[in-house]
Amino acid sequence: MKELQKLGGARVILATAPDSKAISSMTDGLSPNGKLLVVAAPGQPLDINPLTLIMGRRSVQGWPSGLPGFGRYGTLLGADRCAPDDRAVPAGESGGRL
């Protein structure tokens, strides 16, 4: 997280792994006004220092994902026709997509 802070921190971190220790540590990588978006449900409570949130004006938000019946909405919205573009591209050729 120190390296991320050297770059100014992240505006948004998407926590997808259901590991409360890993999710809790991510608040240190947020920029001022940054948001930690939690879409995974760990079995243990998060251990986050409130001062980290308050002094950095950071926030943690939960968002449901993978719920029963969610797939039909993805199909309706065309998500079933989307595919990730995960090719390795040199930074100079990214066209600003990084």
N, C-alpha and C positions, 0 to 999 in steps of 0.2 A: 504494500500500500504506500510505502514511502516513495517509491518511484512514481507512482500515479500522482501523488501529491506534488512532486517536483514538476510535473507537467500541468499543474493547476487543478487536479482532481477531475472526477467524472461528474457530468451533470445528471446522468441517470445510470444506475447499475441494476441490471435485471438478474435477480437471484432465482435460479432455476433448480439448484440442487437442494434437496430436503435435509440440510445439515445446519443446525442452529448455530454451531460454533463458527462455521464458515460465513454464514449470512451475517452474524453479529459483527464479525471483523471487517465487513465491507463498508461500514459507515465511515471508517477512517479514510477510505479512498474517495469519498465524495467531495466535490467542490462546494464552496458556499452556495446555498440555495439548492444543493443537489438532492436527488431523491433516490432512495433505495426501493425498488419495486419488487415485492416478494410474491412469486407465483407458485412456490413450492411450500408444502406444509410439513415442516419438521416436527418430530415427535416431542421435542423439548422446547421450552420457552427461549426467546431470544434474550441475550445478555448485552444490552446496549446502554452505554453511559449517557444519561440524559444531557449532561453538559456538552457532549459531542454534538448532539442534535441542536441544542439551544444556541451555543456559541457560534456554530457554523450555519445556523438557519437551515439545517438539513431536515429531511423528513423520511419517514418509512411508510410505505403504503402497501396494502395487500390487494391482490387482484386474483379473482378465481380463474382457473384454467383447467382444462381437461375434465370438465364436468359431464355427467351423462347427458346426452342430447345435444352437446355443444357442436358435434360434428355436422349436424344438419344445418346449423347456421353458417358454418364455414363453407359448406357446399352452396348454400343460397348466395353467399357473398362472393363466391368464386375462388375461395381459398384452396379448393381442390385442384385448381389449375395453376397454382403457384409452385415454383421450385427455387431452392436457394441457389445463388451463384457463389460457389465457394472456391473459385479458381484463385491460385496465388498470382498476384500481380505486383510488380515492383512499385514502390511508393511513388516514383516519378511518373508512372503510367496510370495512376489510379483515377485521374480526371477529377480529383477532389472528393472522391467517395469515401475516404478514410475518416 
